[in-house]
Amino acid sequence: MPSLPVACIVEGHGEVEAVPILIRRIAAQIDPGLSIHVKRPLRVPRFRLVCEQELERAIELAARHVGRQGGIPVRVDGEDDCPAKLGPQLLARACKTRSDLPIGVVLAKHEFEAWFLAAAESLRGKRELADDLTSPPDPESIHDAKKWLRQRMAGGRTYSETLDQPALTALFDLDAATQRSDSFEKCLREITNLIKSVQRGRES
């Protein structure tokens, strides 16, 4: 079966490498034999994505990359906005732009790295993180997850978004993150649904 094309829209430099890794990991959970071709993500800063017409432009560009048989996941940090409000708003705009393609919008409550905190125990000893690393009681309440990780790295090493984010994305326990993070549970569900929608479109 040909690879299923996916074109991501992301906001951060680290996510250009990290989000494709996450999508492939989720696809492997759906079907280990599933072939996903994740195009190099389009990076659009968050402040632009939430503005009128910027998301729409990005969706149109991503659509050109996948043709008529692909899907478009959009990954954005919630920051101080309520994900339950911002997510549906962005999704409505994206779907209005290209109603012919499966589109999903995924928001972390504050930032992508909060999902690592939700599965912190699975990252013990990785990327110079502490061997006794323990998830905070409420991972999504942490407003600066990058700082939380940096403070728990050996030798005062600085957290690198472009190096550590993709590496930790390949390592963190998806099940643990799902149990402790509502936004990651929704992320898993959204990407799963998008991949299955692309599959159905290819088979029809």
N, C-alpha and C positions, 0 to 999 in steps of 0.2 A: 504494500500500500504506500502511495506517495506520502511524503512528509506533510504535516498540517502546518500551513504558514501562520505565524503570529507576529504582529508588529506592535511593540510596546511603546507607550509614551511614559517617560519618567521625569522626575525633577532634579535628581541629584547625580553628581559625577560617579559615585560608587555604584549607583543603581544601574548604570549602563551595562555593567558586568554582572551585578548581583541579581537583578530581576530575571534575566534569562535562565540563570541557574535555578532560581526558585520555581519558575514555570516548568522547567524540565523535571525537577524533583516531584512536583505535584503530578505531572503527566505520568511519571513512572509509577506513582501510586495507583492511578486509574488503570493503567495497562502497561506493564514493563516493556512490552513490545511496541508501544506507540512511538511513532517518529514525529517529533515536533521540530519545525524549522523556525527558530526565533530570530527574526531579522534584528540587526543592530538597532537598539532602542533609539527613539528620538528624545533628546533631552530638552525639555522646556522648563525654565525656572518656575517655581510655584506661583510667584506673584503675577506671572504672565498667564499661566494656565487658568487662573480663576477670573481673569478679565474677559470681557465680551470679545468674541471673535478669535481670541488666541487659541483656546481649546479647539474651536471649530476648524481653524487652519491646520492644527496638528492632526486632527482626526482625518481630514482630507488627505494629508500627506501620507499618513500611515496606511490609509486605504489603498493608495496607489502602490504601496509596497507589497500588499497581500492579494490584490486582485479581488475577485468576487467569492473566493472560497477560503478566506482566512478570518482571523479574529483580532480584535484590538483591545488589550488590557491597558488601563490608565492607572498609574501608581502615584499617589500624592500623599504627602504628610498632612495630617489634620491640623497640626500645631495647636492654636488656641480655638479653632473652629470646632463646632460639634460635628463629628463624622456622620451622625444620623441625619443631619440637615445638608451639609455640604456634599456628601456623596450622591444622594438622589438628585441634587441640583445639577451637578456635573454630568451625571449619567443621562439626565433628560436632555441636556444640551448636546451631548455626544450622539445620542440616538436620533435626535432630530436632524443632525447633520448627515448621518449615514444609517438610516433605518434598515438598510439591506444587509448589514454586517453584524455579527455578534460582537458586542462591546461590553466590557466590564470596568467598573471603577472601584479601585481598592484604596482605602485610606487607613493608615496607621493612626491611632488616636493622637499621638504627638509626633513620633518619627519612626522610621523603619527599624532602627536599632532597638526599640522597645520590645520587638519580637525576640531578639536575642536574650534580653533580660528575662523574658517569660520562660525561656528554656536554658537558663544559665548553667544548670548542673551538667548539661550535655556538652558544655564548652570548657569545662575544667581542664586546665593545662594546655589549652589550644591558643595559638597566637599570643603566647606569653601571658595569658590570663591565669589568675590564681588557681591553685590546685583544689582549693576549698570553696570555689565560687558557688554562691547560693542565690537563687532568684529572690528579689524583694517581694514582700507580701502583696503588693499591688503594682506589678510592672508598668502598667499603663498610666500610673500616676506620676511617673518620673518624667520631668520636663526636659532633661538633658541626658538622654541615654548614652550618648557618645562620651560625655564626661564620666558617667557611672562606670563605663567600661575602661576608660583611660585610667581612672583611679585604682583599678584592680589589675593593671598590667605590671609585670615585673620590671624593675629597673627604671621606672619612670618613663617607659616608652609611650610615645604619643599614638593615640588611635588614628589610623589612616583610613579615611573613607574609601579611597580608591583601591587600597590593598586589603584591608581587614574586612570590609563589608562583603565583598564577594566570597572571601575565604570562609567567613563565619556563616554565610548563607548556605554554603555547601555542607556545613557541619551541624547546625543546630537541629534539635529534635522537633520535628514538625508536630508530633502528637502532644508533646509537653507544651509547646507554644499555643496550640489550639485550646488546651485545657485552661490555660492561665490568661489568655488574651482574647477578648471578644473580637477585637478588630482583626486579629490573625485568623480566628475561626471564620470570620466573614470573608477574608482574603482567600482562604482555602476553598470556601464554597463558591465564590465568584469565579475564580480561575478554573475550578473543576467544571462549573456550568458552562463557561465560555469554551473550554476545550471540547466538551461533549456537543455543544452547539455547532462548532466547526466540523466535528466528525459527522454529525447528521447532515449538514449541508453538503459535505463531500460525497456522502453515500446516496443522497437523493438525486 
